[in-house]
């Protein structure tokens, strides 16, 4: 199961942690893991392209993603909100494979 832990304060997301594997299918065929990974990578790429990646600290490895937002702005907040929206949608479609915990 993929576990997502989101911490927010004052309507702003401050931290996101994603860990584990969905085990929806065999490695290389797991569409749930692929969708989650793609949402994360697209977000990181957009943060870089829009030159706000320096406002976050992140770690990404096989089966693990962690991000802390150091400095908020409208662009960064919109991209992070979109990531959470995407993860929420995936959770709605595949509730047996993704668990989301929101704190704050």
RASULNOR-V447234 format. One record per residue. PHI is phi as a letter, one per 30 degrees, with the letter a starting at -180 (* if undefined). PSI is psi as a letter, one per 40 degrees, with the letter a starting at -180 (none if undefined). Layout:
# RASULNOR-V447234
((PHI:PSI) (PHI:PSI))
This chain:
# RASULNOR-V447234
((*:i) (d:h) (c:h) (c:h) (b:h) (c:h) (c:h) (b:i) (b:h) (h:f) (i:e) (b:h) (d:h) (c:d) (a:i) (b:h) (b:h) (b:h) (b:i) (j:a) (b:i) (d:d) (h:f) (d:d) (a:a) (d:i) (e:h) (j:e) (b:e) (d:h) (d:d) (d:d) (e:d) (d:d) (d:d) (d:d) (d:d) (d:d) (e:d) (d:d) (d:d) (d:d) (d:d) (d:d) (d:d) (d:d) (e:d) (d:d) (d:d) (d:e) (h:f) (b:e) (d:d) (d:e) (c:e) (b:i) (c:h) (b:i) (b:h) (b:h) (b:i) (e:h) (i:e) (a:h) (b:h) (b:h) (b:h) (b:h) (c:h) (d:d) (b:h) (d:i) (a:i) (d:d) (d:d) (d:d) (d:d) (d:d) (d:d) (d:d) (d:d) (d:d) (d:d) (d:d) (e:d) (d:d) (d:d) (d:d) (d:d) (d:d) (d:d) (d:d) (d:d) (b:g) (d:d) (d:e) (c:e) (b:h) (b:h) (c:h) (c:h) (c:h) (b:h) (j:none))
